[in-house]
Protein backbone atom coordinates (compact mmCIF):
# COMPACT_ATOMS: atom_id res chain seq x y z
CA UNK A 1 0.00 0.00 0.00
CA UNK A 2 2.87 2.41 0.73
CA UNK A 3 4.07 2.13 -2.88
CA UNK A 4 0.62 3.00 -4.15
CA UNK A 5 0.27 5.98 -1.84
CA UNK A 6 3.61 7.33 -3.07
CA UNK A 7 2.46 7.16 -6.67
CA UNK A 8 -0.93 8.63 -5.75
CA UNK A 9 0.65 11.66 -4.09
CA UNK A 10 2.60 12.50 -7.26
CA UNK A 11 -0.47 12.06 -9.44
CA UNK A 12 -2.50 14.41 -7.28
CA UNK A 13 0.09 17.11 -7.93
CA UNK A 14 -0.01 16.43 -11.67
CA UNK A 15 -3.78 15.97 -12.17
CA UNK A 16 -5.89 18.93 -11.07
CA UNK A 17 -9.08 16.88 -11.44
CA UNK A 18 -8.35 14.69 -8.43
CA UNK A 19 -9.06 15.56 -4.81
CA UNK A 20 -8.49 13.15 -1.92
CA UNK A 21 -10.93 12.74 0.96
CA UNK A 22 -10.28 10.01 3.51
CA UNK A 23 -10.90 6.73 1.68
CA UNK A 24 -12.26 8.00 -1.66
CA UNK A 25 -10.91 9.77 -4.72
CA UNK A 26 -13.50 12.17 -6.12
CA UNK A 27 -13.16 12.94 -9.86
CA UNK A 28 -14.84 15.62 -11.91
CA UNK A 29 -17.12 13.03 -13.47
CA UNK A 30 -17.93 11.14 -10.27
CA UNK A 31 -16.05 9.14 -7.69
CA UNK A 32 -14.31 5.82 -7.34
CA UNK A 33 -12.92 3.98 -4.33
CA UNK A 34 -9.24 3.87 -3.54
CA UNK A 35 -9.24 0.10 -4.13
CA UNK A 36 -10.58 0.64 -7.68
CA UNK A 37 -7.89 3.20 -8.40
CA UNK A 38 -5.21 1.00 -6.86
CA UNK A 39 -6.18 -1.92 -9.13
CA UNK A 40 -5.28 0.22 -12.15
CA UNK A 41 -1.86 1.19 -10.80
CA UNK A 42 1.21 -0.76 -11.89
CA UNK A 43 4.77 -0.61 -10.62
CA UNK A 44 7.86 -1.66 -12.56
CA UNK A 45 11.56 -1.98 -11.79
CA UNK A 46 13.78 -0.70 -14.59
CA UNK A 47 17.44 -1.68 -14.72
CA UNK A 48 19.98 0.42 -16.61
CA UNK A 49 23.54 0.93 -17.79
CA UNK A 50 24.98 3.76 -15.74
CA UNK A 51 28.11 5.04 -14.03
CA UNK A 52 26.41 7.87 -12.16
CA UNK A 53 25.97 7.56 -8.37
CA UNK A 54 22.41 8.93 -8.49
CA UNK A 55 21.28 6.37 -11.09
CA UNK A 56 20.74 2.62 -11.11
CA UNK A 57 17.42 0.80 -10.65
CA UNK A 58 14.32 2.95 -11.10
CA UNK A 59 10.84 2.50 -9.66
CA UNK A 60 8.32 3.44 -12.38
CA UNK A 61 4.56 3.64 -11.97
CA UNK A 62 1.87 3.45 -14.64
CA UNK A 63 -1.83 4.17 -14.16
CA UNK A 64 -4.06 2.40 -16.66
CA UNK A 65 -6.89 4.87 -16.06
CA UNK A 66 -4.96 7.96 -17.23
CA UNK A 67 -2.01 6.42 -19.15
CA UNK A 68 0.40 8.33 -16.91
CA UNK A 69 3.96 7.03 -16.54
CA UNK A 70 5.95 8.41 -13.59
CA UNK A 71 9.56 7.91 -12.55
CA UNK A 72 8.94 7.62 -8.81
CA UNK A 73 12.60 7.48 -7.77
CA UNK A 74 15.89 5.57 -7.90
CA UNK A 75 15.47 2.65 -5.49
CA UNK A 76 18.95 1.18 -5.96
CA UNK A 77 22.08 3.23 -6.65
CA UNK A 78 24.56 0.98 -8.44
CA UNK A 79 26.89 0.70 -11.43
CA UNK A 80 25.34 -1.08 -14.43
CA UNK A 81 22.43 -2.94 -12.77
CA UNK A 82 21.55 -4.08 -16.28
CA UNK A 83 19.59 -7.25 -15.49
CA UNK A 84 17.51 -8.01 -12.42
CA UNK A 85 15.50 -10.77 -10.78
CA UNK A 86 12.80 -9.73 -8.29
CA UNK A 87 11.44 -12.38 -5.92
CA UNK A 88 8.27 -10.97 -4.31
CA UNK A 89 7.55 -13.91 -2.01
CA UNK A 90 10.80 -13.34 -0.11
CA UNK A 91 11.16 -9.59 -0.82
CA UNK A 92 14.58 -9.99 -2.39
CA UNK A 93 16.09 -8.35 -5.46
CA UNK A 94 19.04 -9.99 -7.22
CA UNK A 95 20.99 -7.78 -9.61
CA UNK A 96 24.05 -8.12 -11.78
CA UNK A 97 26.35 -5.12 -12.01
CA UNK A 98 29.87 -3.90 -11.42
CA UNK A 99 31.73 -2.94 -8.28
CA UNK A 100 33.82 0.18 -7.76
CA UNK A 101 36.76 -1.74 -9.25
CA UNK A 102 34.62 -2.30 -12.41
CA UNK A 103 34.61 -6.07 -11.88
CA UNK A 104 31.42 -8.12 -12.23
CA UNK A 105 29.26 -8.71 -9.16
CA UNK A 106 25.87 -9.97 -7.99
CA UNK A 107 24.16 -7.69 -5.47
CA UNK A 108 21.39 -8.98 -3.20
CA UNK A 109 18.90 -6.47 -1.75
CA UNK A 110 16.11 -6.77 0.81
CA UNK A 111 12.86 -4.80 0.35
CA UNK A 112 11.59 -3.44 3.65
CA UNK A 113 9.84 -0.20 4.73
CA UNK A 114 9.46 0.95 1.13
CA UNK A 115 13.20 0.77 0.38
CA UNK A 116 15.91 -1.64 -0.75
CA UNK A 117 18.83 -2.43 1.56
CA UNK A 118 21.90 -4.21 0.21
CA UNK A 119 22.50 -7.49 2.03
CA UNK A 120 25.59 -8.82 0.28
CA UNK A 121 27.79 -8.54 -2.82
CA UNK A 122 29.26 -11.57 -4.59
CA UNK A 123 32.21 -11.17 -7.01
CA UNK A 124 31.85 -13.09 -10.28
CA UNK A 125 34.78 -14.39 -12.29
CA UNK A 126 34.85 -13.54 -15.98
CA UNK A 127 33.84 -10.59 -18.16
CA UNK A 128 30.63 -9.39 -19.76
CA UNK A 129 28.13 -10.42 -17.06
CA UNK A 130 24.80 -10.14 -18.90
CA UNK A 131 22.05 -12.33 -17.40
CA UNK A 132 20.75 -13.58 -14.05
CA UNK A 133 17.89 -15.97 -13.34
CA UNK A 134 16.33 -17.97 -10.52
CA UNK A 135 14.51 -21.32 -10.67
CA UNK A 136 10.77 -21.30 -10.01
CA UNK A 137 11.26 -23.15 -6.72
CA UNK A 138 13.65 -20.34 -5.64
CA UNK A 139 16.38 -22.84 -4.73
CA UNK A 140 18.94 -21.99 -7.42
CA UNK A 141 20.41 -18.95 -9.17
CA UNK A 142 22.61 -18.79 -12.26
CA UNK A 143 24.51 -16.03 -14.05
CA UNK A 144 26.34 -15.97 -17.39
CA UNK A 145 29.20 -13.96 -18.86
CA UNK A 146 29.03 -13.02 -22.54
CA UNK A 147 32.67 -12.09 -23.16
CA UNK A 148 34.36 -15.03 -21.45
CA UNK A 149 31.59 -17.59 -22.07
CA UNK A 150 31.34 -18.85 -18.48
CA UNK A 151 28.55 -19.39 -15.97
CA UNK A 152 28.29 -19.78 -12.21
CA UNK A 153 25.56 -21.71 -10.38
CA UNK A 154 24.44 -21.01 -6.81
CA UNK A 155 22.13 -22.50 -4.23
CA UNK A 156 19.86 -20.02 -2.41
CA UNK A 157 19.66 -20.53 1.36
CA UNK A 158 16.71 -19.79 3.65
CA UNK A 159 17.91 -16.22 4.19
CA UNK A 160 17.90 -15.61 0.43
CA UNK A 161 21.71 -15.52 0.25
CA UNK A 162 23.91 -17.43 -2.19
CA UNK A 163 26.18 -20.46 -1.89
CA UNK A 164 28.27 -21.30 -4.97
CA UNK A 165 27.80 -24.76 -6.49
CA UNK A 166 30.32 -24.49 -9.29
CA UNK A 167 31.37 -22.89 -12.55
CA UNK A 168 31.17 -23.89 -16.18
CA UNK A 169 33.09 -22.46 -19.14
CA UNK A 170 32.04 -23.21 -22.70
CA UNK A 171 34.32 -23.30 -25.75
CA UNK A 172 33.78 -23.29 -29.48
CA UNK A 173 32.85 -20.99 -32.36
CA UNK A 174 30.58 -20.68 -35.39
CA UNK A 175 30.37 -18.95 -38.77
CA UNK A 176 29.82 -15.20 -38.25
CA UNK A 177 32.35 -12.55 -37.09
CA UNK A 178 30.60 -12.35 -33.69
CA UNK A 179 30.98 -16.10 -33.19
CA UNK A 180 34.73 -16.55 -32.94
CA UNK A 181 34.39 -17.79 -29.35
CA UNK A 182 31.78 -18.86 -26.82
CA UNK A 183 29.32 -16.14 -25.70
CA UNK A 184 26.83 -17.35 -23.09
CA UNK A 185 23.79 -15.06 -23.00
CA UNK A 186 20.94 -16.61 -20.96
CA UNK A 187 20.26 -18.96 -18.06
CA UNK A 188 16.87 -20.41 -17.15
CA UNK A 189 15.10 -23.50 -15.80
CA UNK A 190 12.17 -25.58 -16.97
CA UNK A 191 8.92 -25.21 -15.00
CA UNK A 192 9.87 -28.13 -12.74
CA UNK A 193 13.14 -26.37 -11.76
CA UNK A 194 15.18 -29.44 -12.62
CA UNK A 195 16.88 -28.71 -15.94
CA UNK A 196 18.96 -25.57 -16.41
CA UNK A 197 19.36 -24.21 -19.95
CA UNK A 198 22.14 -21.88 -21.09
CA UNK A 199 22.23 -20.28 -24.53
CA UNK A 200 25.52 -19.70 -26.31
CA UNK A 201 25.29 -17.06 -29.03
CA UNK A 202 28.87 -17.78 -30.09
CA UNK A 203 28.60 -21.55 -30.61
CA UNK A 204 24.93 -21.79 -31.72
CA UNK A 205 24.04 -24.08 -28.81
CA UNK A 206 21.55 -24.54 -26.03
CA UNK A 207 23.39 -26.35 -23.23
CA UNK A 208 21.41 -28.39 -20.69
CA UNK A 209 22.33 -29.24 -17.07
CA UNK A 210 20.58 -31.55 -14.59
CA UNK A 211 20.15 -29.82 -11.22
CA UNK A 212 19.87 -33.19 -9.47
CA UNK A 213 23.49 -33.92 -10.32
CA UNK A 214 26.15 -32.65 -7.95
CA UNK A 215 28.53 -31.48 -10.67
CA UNK A 216 27.91 -28.53 -12.99
CA UNK A 217 28.51 -30.31 -16.30
CA UNK A 218 26.26 -30.53 -19.39
CA UNK A 219 23.95 -33.50 -19.96
CA UNK A 220 22.77 -32.35 -23.42
CA UNK A 221 23.91 -29.96 -26.14
CA UNK A 222 21.30 -28.84 -28.67
CA UNK A 223 22.78 -27.48 -31.88
CA UNK A 224 20.97 -24.72 -33.77
CA UNK A 225 21.46 -23.65 -37.37
CA UNK A 226 24.95 -22.15 -37.85
CA UNK A 227 24.69 -18.37 -37.56
CA UNK A 228 21.47 -18.37 -35.47
CA UNK A 229 23.12 -16.93 -32.37
CA UNK A 230 20.58 -18.00 -29.67
CA UNK A 231 20.17 -15.12 -27.20
CA UNK A 232 17.23 -15.71 -24.83
CA UNK A 233 14.72 -18.49 -24.12
CA UNK A 234 11.08 -18.24 -23.07
CA UNK A 235 9.30 -21.21 -21.49
CA UNK A 236 5.62 -21.82 -22.17
CA UNK A 237 3.58 -21.39 -18.94
CA UNK A 238 1.63 -24.66 -19.37
CA UNK A 239 3.09 -26.77 -22.18
CA UNK A 240 6.48 -28.45 -22.45
CA UNK A 241 7.67 -25.96 -25.06
CA UNK A 242 10.58 -23.54 -25.11
CA UNK A 243 11.10 -20.70 -27.58
CA UNK A 244 14.62 -19.64 -28.57
CA UNK A 245 15.07 -16.06 -29.75
CA UNK A 246 17.99 -16.12 -32.17
CA UNK A 247 19.72 -12.74 -32.30
CA UNK A 248 21.94 -13.13 -35.35
CA UNK A 249 19.38 -14.72 -37.71
CA UNK A 250 16.43 -12.75 -36.29
CA UNK A 251 14.37 -15.90 -35.85
CA UNK A 252 12.41 -17.88 -33.27
CA UNK A 253 12.96 -21.63 -32.87
CA UNK A 254 10.35 -23.75 -31.06
CA UNK A 255 11.49 -26.86 -29.18
CA UNK A 256 9.61 -29.55 -27.30
CA UNK A 257 11.10 -30.34 -23.89
CA UNK A 258 11.60 -34.09 -23.55
CA UNK A 259 11.42 -36.08 -20.34
CA UNK A 260 15.20 -36.18 -19.93
CA UNK A 261 15.55 -32.41 -20.46
CA UNK A 262 16.72 -32.65 -24.05
CA UNK A 263 15.05 -30.50 -26.71
CA UNK A 264 13.34 -31.65 -29.92
CA UNK A 265 13.17 -29.03 -32.68
CA UNK A 266 9.59 -28.33 -33.83
CA UNK A 267 9.70 -25.29 -36.11
CA UNK A 268 11.47 -22.04 -36.93
CA UNK A 269 9.98 -18.63 -37.75
CA UNK A 270 11.93 -15.84 -39.41
CA UNK A 271 11.10 -12.51 -37.76
CA UNK A 272 12.63 -10.67 -40.70
CA UNK A 273 13.86 -11.94 -44.09
CA UNK A 274 16.68 -14.38 -43.37
CA UNK A 275 20.08 -12.73 -43.49
CA UNK A 276 22.76 -14.48 -41.45
CA UNK A 277 25.10 -12.09 -39.68
CA UNK A 278 22.82 -9.05 -40.04
CA UNK A 279 24.49 -6.39 -37.88
CA UNK A 280 21.82 -3.72 -38.44
CA UNK A 281 18.86 -5.60 -36.96
CA UNK A 282 19.32 -7.69 -33.84
CA UNK A 283 16.59 -9.53 -31.91
CA UNK A 284 16.86 -8.75 -28.20
CA UNK A 285 14.01 -9.94 -25.95
CA UNK A 286 11.17 -12.48 -25.94
CA UNK A 287 8.11 -12.80 -23.65
CA UNK A 288 5.06 -15.09 -23.62
CA UNK A 289 1.63 -14.00 -22.39
CA UNK A 290 0.45 -15.67 -19.17
CA UNK A 291 -2.22 -17.62 -21.08
CA UNK A 292 0.46 -19.00 -23.42
CA UNK A 293 -1.36 -17.89 -26.60
CA UNK A 294 0.85 -15.00 -27.70
CA UNK A 295 4.60 -14.52 -28.13
CA UNK A 296 6.28 -11.10 -28.38
CA UNK A 297 9.80 -10.19 -29.45
CA UNK A 298 11.83 -6.98 -29.74
CA UNK A 299 14.23 -6.19 -32.59
CA UNK A 300 16.89 -3.48 -32.30
CA UNK A 301 17.85 -1.56 -35.42
CA UNK A 302 14.38 -1.90 -36.88
CA UNK A 303 13.24 -0.76 -33.40
CA UNK A 304 10.05 -2.80 -33.46
CA UNK A 305 7.95 -5.10 -31.27
CA UNK A 306 6.43 -8.12 -33.02
CA UNK A 307 3.39 -10.07 -31.82
CA UNK A 308 2.69 -13.71 -32.75
CA UNK A 309 -0.02 -16.25 -32.07
CA UNK A 310 0.96 -19.82 -31.23
CA UNK A 311 -0.81 -22.14 -33.67
CA UNK A 312 -1.37 -25.77 -32.60
CA UNK A 313 1.92 -25.83 -30.65
CA UNK A 314 3.90 -26.12 -33.87
CA UNK A 315 4.29 -22.69 -35.46
CA UNK A 316 3.92 -18.96 -34.95
CA UNK A 317 1.64 -16.70 -36.97
CA UNK A 318 2.36 -12.97 -37.10
CA UNK A 319 -0.36 -10.78 -35.58
CA UNK A 320 1.26 -7.38 -36.16
CA UNK A 321 4.31 -5.29 -35.40
CA UNK A 322 4.60 -1.77 -33.99
CA UNK A 323 7.34 0.74 -33.36
CA UNK A 324 9.14 0.37 -30.05
CA UNK A 325 8.77 4.13 -29.58
CA UNK A 326 12.53 4.67 -29.39
CA UNK A 327 15.94 3.36 -30.36
CA UNK A 328 17.43 -0.03 -29.46
CA UNK A 329 14.63 -1.79 -27.52
CA UNK A 330 16.66 -4.01 -25.22
CA UNK A 331 13.85 -5.40 -23.07
CA UNK A 332 10.12 -5.21 -22.35
CA UNK A 333 7.58 -6.79 -20.02
CA UNK A 334 3.87 -7.05 -19.27
CA UNK A 335 1.76 -4.95 -16.91
CA UNK A 336 -0.34 -6.61 -14.20
CA UNK A 337 -3.42 -6.85 -16.44
CA UNK A 338 -1.27 -7.91 -19.44
CA UNK A 339 -3.04 -5.15 -21.41
CA UNK A 340 0.22 -3.19 -21.78
CA UNK A 341 3.91 -3.73 -22.47
CA UNK A 342 6.55 -1.45 -20.99
CA UNK A 343 9.47 -1.20 -23.44
CA UNK A 344 13.02 -0.13 -22.50
CA UNK A 345 14.71 1.73 -25.38
CA UNK A 346 18.38 1.91 -24.42
CA UNK A 347 19.80 4.35 -27.00
CA UNK A 348 16.94 6.89 -26.94
CA UNK A 349 16.87 6.84 -23.11
CA UNK A 350 13.15 6.22 -22.76
CA UNK A 351 10.57 3.69 -21.61
CA UNK A 352 7.33 3.47 -23.57
CA UNK A 353 3.86 1.96 -23.06
CA UNK A 354 2.48 -0.23 -25.86
CA UNK A 355 -1.11 -1.41 -25.47
CA UNK A 356 -2.22 -4.98 -26.14
CA UNK A 357 -5.60 -6.53 -26.93
CA UNK A 358 -5.97 -9.60 -24.72
CA UNK A 359 -8.17 -11.55 -27.13
CA UNK A 360 -6.32 -11.03 -30.40
CA UNK A 361 -2.86 -10.20 -29.06
CA UNK A 362 -2.69 -7.16 -31.34
CA UNK A 363 -0.38 -4.31 -30.31
CA UNK A 364 -1.08 -0.56 -30.40
CA UNK A 365 1.33 2.35 -29.94
CA UNK A 366 0.66 5.12 -27.41
CA UNK A 367 2.09 8.51 -26.48
CA UNK A 368 2.90 7.36 -22.92
CA UNK A 369 6.64 7.51 -22.38
CA UNK A 370 9.22 8.52 -19.80
CA UNK A 371 12.88 9.57 -20.00
CA UNK A 372 15.30 7.21 -18.23
CA UNK A 373 19.02 6.97 -19.00
CA UNK A 374 20.02 3.79 -20.86
CA UNK A 375 17.20 1.48 -19.67
CA UNK A 376 18.07 -2.18 -20.17
CA UNK A 377 15.60 -4.33 -18.21
CA UNK A 378 11.92 -4.24 -17.15
CA UNK A 379 10.18 -6.24 -14.43
CA UNK A 380 6.68 -5.96 -12.98
CA UNK A 381 6.98 -5.06 -9.29
CA UNK A 382 3.56 -5.07 -7.56
Buried (B, 14 or more C-beta within 10 A) or exposed (E): EEBBEBBBEBBBEEEEEBEEEEEBBEBEEEEBEBEEBBBBBBBBBBBBBBEEEEBBBBBBBBBBEBEBBBBBEBBBBBBBBBBBBBBEEEEBBBBBBBBEEEEBBBBBBBBEEEEBEBBBEBEBEBEBBBBBBBBEEBBBBBBBBBBBBBBBBBEBEEEBBBEEBEBBEBEBEBBBEBBEBBBBBBBBBBBEBBBBBBBBBBBBBBBBBBBEEEEBEBBBBBEBBBBBBBBBBBBBEEEBBBBBBBBBBBBBBBBBBEEEBBBEBBEBBEBBEEBBEBEEBBBBBBBBBEEBBBBBBBBBBBBBBBBBBBEEBEBBEEBEBBBBBBBBBBBBBBBBEBBBBBBBBBEBBBBBBBBBEEEEBBBEBBEBBBEBEBBBBBBBBE
